[in-house]
């Protein structure tokens, strides 16, 4: 189990942090956990989460992977982007309130420009979901965003 607070690993705040804990990580992968709690930003009236939120749970796990690696190296946690998802499959339409979910992200590609691909799986309470996430973490993301803003002005 990793004891770093999630708020120090993710570029998210408050209710936008949807995962509860980093269970383990290494150079190639991460395992995280969450319990579906009613009353969150994306919950349905019955307290469940729509299955498509699984993509965000996977993306936050990948972000936590990057955050853990940065912390391990003594570097700042930087902003990253989910560019797209391929082959999202899920055997349910929603994740019921109280469901314990485990997310596994495995890095299959990462280049020096910040592009990456992760194979992700979400399981628990009979739920099985998987997807391939394409992500981008530009070097010095704050400068990247400032440049993009200047170009659109």
Secondary structure, DSSP 8 states (H G I E B T S, - for coil): ---S-GGGTSS--GGG----EEEEE-SSEEEEEEE--TTSTTB-TTS-EETTHHHHHHHHHHHHHHHHHHHHHT------EEEEEEEEEESSSEE-TT-EEEEEEEEEEE-TTSEEEEEEEEEETTEEEEEEEEEE--TTHHHHHHHHHHHH-
